[in-house]
Amino acid sequence: GAVVSQHPSWVICKSGTSVKIECRSLDFQATTMFWYRQFPKQSLMLMATSNEGSKATYEQGVEKDKFLINHASLTLSTLTVTSAHPEDSSFYICSASFYEQYFGPGTRLTVT
Amino acid sequence: AQRVTQPEKLLSVFKGAPVELKCNYSYSGSPELFWYVQYSRQRLQLLLRHISRESIKGFTADLNKGETSFHLKKPFAQEEDSAMYYCAPRHNQGGKLIFGQGTELSVKP
């Protein structure tokens, strides 16, 4: 089956630093990847749609200068949280689209 | 506006009881509808989609366009069905999913 990986699975960083999260489709090519944010016991909130070779499309209310998305190849998309603050602490999940969406295991970000 | 409503945050049933997880949507056009499941400490995974009209793990879901509903049903719940369930419409293949708030199903022995 289609597998999506994320790296790292968890990360702790200091306030003001930047963190990069990778999302890879391991056995298929994905022209479209999606980035979500999930708070404890809550649903997934779509942050942005990432298309290979073009700029990401951000959902309303998501700061594109804070959450930088790069989709340089058909198997890799990255999310960089710039100048992270404690309120950015969350669970970030990516998915890759190949007829349907396949989800990564998520990355737990804690900003201290 | 596109909206998905799962009215029950928590649904608790005993093993062997029937279960119905409700989903209502407000969506322009003819979306494709999905149910996703997230077991404890596992990634989100597709449970079923309305166009395939299949039964997965004993679950079925019927799309009612008149009522704009896509309720998930299982006649006899099992303890291993305990998980978070999300209803999600999608406008077109490759398009974004809009997730409902999710319903936590707890099946007690």
Contacts between the chains, C-beta under 8 A, distances in Angstrom:
chain1	res1	chain2	res2	distance
A	31	B	94	7.3
A	32	B	94	5.4
A	34	B	96	6.2
A	34	B	97	7.6
A	41	B	104	7.9
A	42	B	101	7.5
A	42	B	102	7.4
A	43	B	86	6.4
A	43	B	99	4.9
A	43	B	100	6.5
A	43	B	101	5.0
A	43	B	102	4.7
A	44	B	44	7.3
A	44	B	86	7.3
A	44	B	99	4.8
A	45	B	99	7.9
A	46	B	96	5.8
A	46	B	97	7.4
A	46	B	98	7.4
A	46	B	99	7.6
A	49	B	96	5.7
A	93	B	43	7.7
A	93	B	44	7.1
A	95	B	44	7.8
A	97	B	94	5.1
A	99	B	93	6.5
A	100	B	34	7.7
A	100	B	46	6.0
A	100	B	49	7.4
A	101	B	46	7.7
A	101	B	97	6.1
A	103	B	43	4.9
A	103	B	44	4.2
A	103	B	45	7.0
A	104	B	43	6.6
A	105	B	42	7.9
A	105	B	43	4.7
A	106	B	43	6.7
